[in-house]
Amino acid sequence: MKNGTELAAIDLGSNSFRLEIAQLDHGLLKRREYLKETVRQGNGLDADRNLGDDAMQRGWDCLGRFAERLAGFKKNQVRAVATQTLREARNREVFLERAQKILGFPIDVISGREEARLIYQGVAHLLPQSDERRLVVDIGGRSTELILGQGYRPRFMDSYRVGSVAWSMRYFPEGTFSAEAFETAEVAAQAVLDEALTSCRREDWDVAYGSSGTVGAVGDVLQAAGWAEGLITQEGLDWLLERLLKAGSAERLRIEGMKDDRRAVIGGGVSVLRALFALLDIEEMHVAQGALRHGALYDLLDREHEQSDQRSTSVARLARNFNADPAQARRVSQVAHHLLRQLAGPGEPEELERALRKLGWAAQLHEIGSAISHSDYHKHGAYILDNADAAGFTMNELHRLGQLVLGHRGKLRKLDLAFDDAAFVLQLLALRLAVILCHARRDPDLQGLRLDWDGEREVRLDCRADWVAKYPQSAYLLQEEMQAWQKTAWTLDVLNAD
């Protein structure tokens, strides 16, 4: 990307939606604008984990205002990520379908560990370069992320279902503060976070940093009361708890440095933060400037280059862990890329490169299910991808990749992605044809083979006159492939293959 390019990240959190706009300046990102709205979507989940109409409408209204500011931005300049509330919501697709139309950009629901990875990237990029071992804590509305890392490299990441909104609703439902409620809330938070003790031992980190809403709010209050700027201590937390108990309720709480929109969830947030201090033996925590949205911005830059794209590293790790044949993966990838380039129209070169990269990932992983069983290995491969923790990928990206792996052989009706998505269909077709042409597990003869797409739903594969006689098994498999596509809205014609 050129210097001066503007990038935007949107964080659809359980308590607040945030929009960060930054300008690229020689590899660094400088803030141009920051917008935050308290949406409290996490409050809108009912007992069946469905988002209520009011919660969805609040989100849509906020995204409509964000969309106005993002007018003129291109797709590769915007990253929107959704966290725990939309991970939980059973009816999230109802919200997302309209939300994406309103915003004008895709919204990625990310896993808890991917959220942790992006949080760490955001924190690390806004800290001075150092060899210190860091513990990074982010208390969100419905989840808390813990990360251990050094420099830009996280080495432990996890997400726990405890947060300021969820704990406020559960233990301070009327906004009333009592010593008993805080004690119960802290014990409950420790019970959820207890498993972190095995990975976040005190001897494993040097400095603790806190990111995002709760930590920022507590830091602001303590600073206004005369405590050190940007630093939270156990003594400061004890003082703040006394102030909350003295007020007796969120409604009566009047304390310098605390914004009105934070009062309703401060009880839950403080109880979780106190639980972490006690559980992980934290003496002091620095308030970090970076957060999830900053990590999403830097991830946008990384995705522009395959060598720095975390997803490529994750694909290589999965292929290695499941003993995929690297020679066959390379062979299928090269042929699939060759075919997709023939099918590509006069669109944006950047779009084609992104499509080729994703197709290459599918080729690398198309046989990973064989580690479970050779029978129906494509189904096992899709299952692995739908349930994998793959850093850099969103949940819907992994599912789409899994659908390519599932669809690389066999019947097409098993896929749950729509066949009106031309980009996906062309990737799938290129992959299936590549697997057929490489069936003998050697480099195929591609001379005289030509794919053409009419721009609608018809694809034609032309073969040279002697190709069928020379490769009868491949010709037979291509005839079967023609029949497979006849059961879809698309048509594949193989000419000179009779």
MARROVO-829125 format. One line per field, with one value per residue (C-alpha): z, x negated, y negated; residue number from 1; residue in one letter. Coordinates in steps of 0.1 Angstrom, whole numbers, plus 5000, padded with zeros to 4 digits. Each point is the difference from the previous one (the first is absolute). Example, Ala and Ser with C-alpha at 12.3 -4.5 7.8 and 13.67 -1.06 7.14 Angstrom:
# MARROVO-829125
z: 5078:4993 $
x: 4877:4986 $
y: 5045:4966 $
num: 1:2 $
residu: A:S $
***
This chain:
# MARROVO-829125
z: 5000:4992:5027:5009:4995:5026:5017:5023:5027:5016:5033:5007:5037:5025:5017:4974:4962:4991:4967:4996:4969:4995:4972:4988:5005:4990:5015:5031:5006:5013:5014:4979:5018:5028:5005:5029:5007:5031:4983:5028:4976:5026:5022:4972:5001:5014:5019:4967:4988:4974:4994:5007:4974:5020:5003:4963:4992:5022:4981:4966:5009:5011:4969:4979:5015:4995:4964:4992:5012:4980:4966:4974:5018:4980:5013:5007:5021:5026:5026:5021:5028:5024:5033:5028:4997:4964:5006:5024:4982:4984:4976:4992:4962:5002:5015:4977:4968:5005:5018:4971:4975:5022:5006:4964:5011:5013:5037:5013:5031:5015:5025:5035:4993:4968:5021:5024:4972:4986:5034:5006:4966:5008:5034:4987:4971:5023:5025:4997:4986:5029:5010:5030:5005:5000:5015:4982:5015:4982:5020:4975:5004:4998:4998:5014:4980:5014:4980:5007:4975:4992:4974:4973:5006:5023:5014:5020:4992:5014:5006:5030:5002:5027:4995:5013:4984:5007:5037:5006:4987:5021:5033:5000:4981:5016:5000:5038:5015:5031:5016:4996:4963:4993:5019:4981:4967:5006:5011:4969:4977:5015:4995:4962:4997:5022:4971:4990:5030:4982:4970:5016:5030:5017:4990:4963:4995:5010:4995:5000:4976:4999:4968:4991:5020:5036:5005:4983:5021:5033:4989:4993:5034:5019:4982:5007:5037:5000:4993:4975:4964:4980:5029:5020:5033:5025:5024:4974:4993:5038:5001:4970:5015:5032:4978:4982:5033:5015:4970:5004:4963:4965:4999:5030:4991:4994:4996:4981:4969:4993:4969:5004:4975:5021:5033:4991:4995:5024:5027:4978:4985:5033:5014:4971:5002:5037:4994:4974:5024:5027:4978:4979:5029:4981:5021:4974:4965:4973:4980:4963:4972:4974:4997:4977:4974:4997:4995:4973:4982:5000:4989:4970:4991:5006:4977:4971:4999:5001:5018:5029:4999:5032:4982:4977:5030:5015:4968:4999:5036:4994:4969:5020:5031:4979:4978:4967:4970:4992:4964:4991:5017:4980:4968:5005:5011:4969:4976:5019:4998:4962:4995:5021:4982:4967:5015:5016:4983:4997:5037:5025:5000:5039:5001:4977:5022:5031:4983:4989:5035:5015:4972:5008:5036:4991:4978:5028:5023:4977:5013:5037:5008:4989:5034:5015:4973:4962:4997:4996:5008:4985:5026:5028:4986:5000:5036:5011:4984:5015:5035:4997:5019:4971:5008:4976:4987:5009:5006:4967:4981:5015:4991:4964:4997:5015:4973:4973:5016:5004:4964:4983:4992:4999:4998:5000:5017:5034:5001:5020:4982:4973:4964:4991:5015:4967:5017:5022:4972:4977:5028:5006:4964:4996:5030:4989:4965:5015:5022:4970:4978:5028:5009:4990:5025:4973:4982:4973:4963:4998:4964:4979:5030:5002:5023:4991:5020:4984:5029:5010:5010:4971:4999:4971:5001:4966:4996:4971:4975:5013:5037:5005:4984:5020:5034:4999:5038:5003:4971:5018:5032:4982:4985:5035:5011:4972:5014:5035:4990:4981:5034:5008:4985:4982:4969:4992:4963:4991:4963:4980:5029:4985 $
x: 5000:4989:4990:5031:5024:5028:5010:5029:5008:5033:5003:5035:4996:5026:5001:4988:4995:4968:4987:4963:4988:4962:4977:4971:4966:4969:5013:5015:5036:5010:5034:5023:5033:5015:5037:5016:5036:5014:5023:5002:5008:4989:5030:5023:4994:5029:5000:5000:4970:5020:4994:5031:5015:4989:4964:4998:5015:4975:4972:5015:5005:4964:4986:5021:4981:4967:5008:5005:4964:4986:5015:4974:4979:4991:5006:4963:4998:5026:5001:5030:4999:5027:4992:5017:5036:5002:4980:5027:5031:5020:5017:4968:5005:5032:4981:4970:5019:5015:4970:4977:5024:5002:4962:4991:4972:4997:5001:4978:5011:4966:4992:4989:4964:5000:5013:4972:4974:5013:5001:4964:4990:5018:4984:4965:5000:5007:4973:4963:4980:4987:4990:5022:5023:5036:5033:5028:5035:5032:5032:5028:5038:5005:4964:4966:4968:4967:4968:4963:4975:4968:4995:5026:5002:5027:4992:5031:5035:5034:5035:5023:5037:5000:5004:5012:5035:5006:4988:5019:5033:4994:4987:5011:5034:5016:4968:4997:4965:4994:4970:5017:5007:4964:4986:5024:4991:4963:5001:5021:4976:4970:5018:5003:4965:4983:4987:4978:4978:4983:4989:4997:4978:4984:4965:5011:5004:4983:5026:5038:5020:5037:5019:5034:5031:4999:4962:5002:5029:4983:4968:5018:5018:4968:4980:5028:4997:4962:4986:4972:5010:5006:4994:5024:4989:5017:5001:5018:5025:5007:5007:5023:5020:5005:5014:5024:5012:5005:5021:5021:5011:4990:5027:4987:4964:4983:4963:4976:4985:5028:5022:5037:5001:4976:5019:5025:4973:4973:5010:4995:4968:4984:5009:4983:4970:4996:5004:4971:4977:5006:4998:4969:4982:5000:4985:5005:5014:4992:5028:4992:5009:5005:5030:5019:5007:4964:4990:5027:4984:4965:5015:5014:4964:4987:5027:4987:4968:5001:4967:5014:5035:5006:5025:4973:4980:5031:5007:4964:5003:5032:4986:4969:5020:5023:4972:5014:4978:4981:4991:5037:5011:4975:5010:5038:4993:4981:5025:5030:4983:4993:5037:5014:4978:5017:5034:4994:5016:4987:5005:4977:4966:5000:5033:4985:4969:5021:5021:4969:4985:5032:5001:4964:5009:5028:4976:4975:5027:5022:4986:4996:5031:4980:4982:5034:5011:4995:5037:5019:4968:5015:5027:4975:4979:5030:5008:4964:5002:5034:4986:4964:4983:4982:4984:5009:5032:5035:5027:5017:4966:4992:5035:4996:4966:5016:5026:4974:4983:5034:5009:4967:5014:5033:5036:5005:5034:4983:4986:5019:4987:5021:4992:5008:4966:4980:4967:5004:5013:4970:4976:5018:5000:4963:4992:5022:4985:4964:5006:5013:4971:4975:5017:4969:4980:4976:4999:5027:4998:5018:4989:5031:5024:5020:5027:5025:5029:5028:5005:5032:5002:4984:4964:4983:4969:4983:4975:4976:5010:4975:5005:5029:4981:4969:5017:5032:5004:4998:5025:5024:4998:5007:5031:5012:4992:5023:5028:4994:5005:5032:5017:4992:5009:4967:4988:4966:4994:4969:4994:4979:5001:5024 $
y: 5000:4965:4974:4979:5029:4999:5033:5006:5026:5006:5019:5013:5006:5012:4966:4975:4998:4981:4986:4992:4982:4998:4988:5020:4982:5021:5032:4983:4991:4966:4993:4978:5006:5021:5005:5020:5007:5019:5025:5026:5028:5025:4990:5011:5037:5019:5033:5019:4979:4981:4963:4980:4975:4970:5012:5007:4966:4982:5017:4993:4963:4997:5017:4977:4970:5017:5008:4963:4993:5030:4988:5004:5026:5031:5035:5007:4968:5010:5028:5006:5026:5013:5016:5020:4988:5010:5031:5011:4987:5028:4975:4981:5005:4980:4971:5004:5002:4966:4986:5007:4983:4970:4997:5009:5023:5036:5006:5029:5019:5010:5027:4992:5009:4980:4971:5005:5000:4967:4984:5009:4986:4968:4997:5010:4976:4970:5009:4992:5029:5021:5035:5000:5029:4987:5010:4983:5000:4988:5000:4996:5000:5038:5014:4995:5007:5008:5001:5006:4987:4983:4973:5006:5038:5014:5034:5007:4987:5009:4986:5005:4994:4974:4962:4967:5002:5037:4997:4967:5016:5032:4986:4964:5003:4970:4980:5004:5003:5021:5017:5034:4994:4990:5030:5024:4984:5002:5037:5008:4982:5019:5033:4992:4986:5027:5020:4971:5007:5028:4978:4965:5007:4970:5011:5001:4962:4968:4972:5001:4978:4995:4991:4985:4989:5012:4995:4966:4989:5011:4983:4967:5000:5008:4973:4974:5010:4993:5034:5005:4994:5032:5024:5022:5015:5022:4971:4979:5028:5003:4962:5002:5029:4979:4971:5024:5015:4965:4990:5031:5001:4991:4973:4982:5003:4967:5002:4978:5015:5025:4995:5005:5029:5020:4998:5027:5026:4989:5025:5030:4986:4992:5034:5018:4977:5007:5037:4999:4980:5026:5031:4990:4983:4966:4972:4972:4998:4974:4985:5008:4977:5027:5022:5024:4974:4991:5036:5003:4970:5015:5033:4982:4991:5035:5015:4981:5021:5038:5002:4980:5014:5020:5021:5014:5011:5016:5020:5012:5011:5019:5017:5011:5011:5022:5014:4987:5011:4968:5010:5007:4968:4980:5018:4994:4964:4992:5015:4984:4966:5005:5008:4972:4974:5012:4995:4966:4971:4964:4993:4985:5017:4998:5020:5027:5003:5004:5026:5019:4999:5015:5026:5009:5005:5024:5019:5003:5013:5021:5033:4993:5022:5030:4999:5011:5024:5003:5008:4967:4981:4968:5000:5005:4972:4976:5010:4993:4965:4992:5008:4989:4972:4984:4967:4972:5016:4989:5027:4994:5000:5034:5013:4987:5017:5032:4999:4999:5030:5018:4993:5009:5034:5018:4987:4962:4999:5007:4964:4974:4970:4984:5007:4964:4990:5000:4994:5031:5021:4992:5008:5033:5009:4993:5021:5029:5000:4997:5031:5019:4990:5009:5033:5021:4979:4986:4968:5000:4992:4966:4992:4992:4999:4968:4989:4973:4984:4982:4976:5016:5037:5019:5012:5018:5021:5005:5029:5005:5028:5027:4993:5025:5028:4993:4996:5022:5001:4962:4997:5025:4980:4968:5015:5009:4964:4987:5021:4988:4964:5008:5003:4964:4967:5000:5018:5015:5010:5021:4998:5024:5024:5025 $
num: 1:2:3:4:5:6:7:8:9:10:11:12:13:14:15:16:17:18:19:20:21:22:23:24:25:26:27:28:29:30:31:32:33:34:35:36:37:38:39:40:41:42:43:44:45:46:47:48:49:50:51:52:53:54:55:56:57:58:59:60:61:62:63:64:65:66:67:68:69:70:71:72:73:74:75:76:77:78:79:80:81:82:83:84:85:86:87:88:89:90:91:92:93:94:95:96:97:98:99:100:101:102:103:104:105:106:107:108:109:110:111:112:113:114:115:116:117:118:119:120:121:122:123:124:125:126:127:128:129:130:131:132:133:134:135:136:137:138:139:140:141:142:143:144:145:146:147:148:149:150:151:152:153:154:155:156:157:158:159:160:161:162:163:164:165:166:167:168:169:170:171:172:173:174:175:176:177:178:179:180:181:182:183:184:185:186:187:188:189:190:191:192:193:194:195:196:197:198:199:200:201:202:203:204:205:206:207:208:209:210:211:212:213:214:215:216:217:218:219:220:221:222:223:224:225:226:227:228:229:230:231:232:233:234:235:236:237:238:239:240:241:242:243:244:245:246:247:248:249:250:251:252:253:254:255:256:257:258:259:260:261:262:263:264:265:266:267:268:269:270:271:272:273:274:275:276:277:278:279:280:281:282:283:284:285:286:287:288:289:290:291:292:293:294:295:296:297:298:299:300:301:302:303:304:305:306:307:308:309:310:311:312:313:314:315:316:317:318:319:320:321:322:323:324:325:326:327:328:329:330:331:332:333:334:335:336:337:338:339:340:341:342:343:344:345:346:347:348:349:350:351:352:353:354:355:356:357:358:359:360:361:362:363:364:365:366:367:368:369:370:371:372:373:374:375:376:377:378:379:380:381:382:383:384:385:386:387:388:389:390:391:392:393:394:395:396:397:398:399:400:401:402:403:404:405:406:407:408:409:410:411:412:413:414:415:416:417:418:419:420:421:422:423:424:425:426:427:428:429:430:431:432:433:434:435:436:437:438:439:440:441:442:443:444:445:446:447:448:449:450:451:452:453:454:455:456:457:458:459:460:461:462:463:464:465:466:467:468:469:470:471:472:473:474:475:476:477:478:479:480:481:482:483:484:485:486:487:488:489:490:491:492:493:494:495:496:497:498 $
residu: M:K:N:G:T:E:L:A:A:I:D:L:G:S:N:S:F:R:L:E:I:A:Q:L:D:H:G:L:L:K:R:R:E:Y:L:K:E:T:V:R:Q:G:N:G:L:D:A:D:R:N:L:G:D:D:A:M:Q:R:G:W:D:C:L:G:R:F:A:E:R:L:A:G:F:K:K:N:Q:V:R:A:V:A:T:Q:T:L:R:E:A:R:N:R:E:V:F:L:E:R:A:Q:K:I:L:G:F:P:I:D:V:I:S:G:R:E:E:A:R:L:I:Y:Q:G:V:A:H:L:L:P:Q:S:D:E:R:R:L:V:V:D:I:G:G:R:S:T:E:L:I:L:G:Q:G:Y:R:P:R:F:M:D:S:Y:R:V:G:S:V:A:W:S:M:R:Y:F:P:E:G:T:F:S:A:E:A:F:E:T:A:E:V:A:A:Q:A:V:L:D:E:A:L:T:S:C:R:R:E:D:W:D:V:A:Y:G:S:S:G:T:V:G:A:V:G:D:V:L:Q:A:A:G:W:A:E:G:L:I:T:Q:E:G:L:D:W:L:L:E:R:L:L:K:A:G:S:A:E:R:L:R:I:E:G:M:K:D:D:R:R:A:V:I:G:G:G:V:S:V:L:R:A:L:F:A:L:L:D:I:E:E:M:H:V:A:Q:G:A:L:R:H:G:A:L:Y:D:L:L:D:R:E:H:E:Q:S:D:Q:R:S:T:S:V:A:R:L:A:R:N:F:N:A:D:P:A:Q:A:R:R:V:S:Q:V:A:H:H:L:L:R:Q:L:A:G:P:G:E:P:E:E:L:E:R:A:L:R:K:L:G:W:A:A:Q:L:H:E:I:G:S:A:I:S:H:S:D:Y:H:K:H:G:A:Y:I:L:D:N:A:D:A:A:G:F:T:M:N:E:L:H:R:L:G:Q:L:V:L:G:H:R:G:K:L:R:K:L:D:L:A:F:D:D:A:A:F:V:L:Q:L:L:A:L:R:L:A:V:I:L:C:H:A:R:R:D:P:D:L:Q:G:L:R:L:D:W:D:G:E:R:E:V:R:L:D:C:R:A:D:W:V:A:K:Y:P:Q:S:A:Y:L:L:Q:E:E:M:Q:A:W:Q:K:T:A:W:T:L:D:V:L:N:A:D $
***
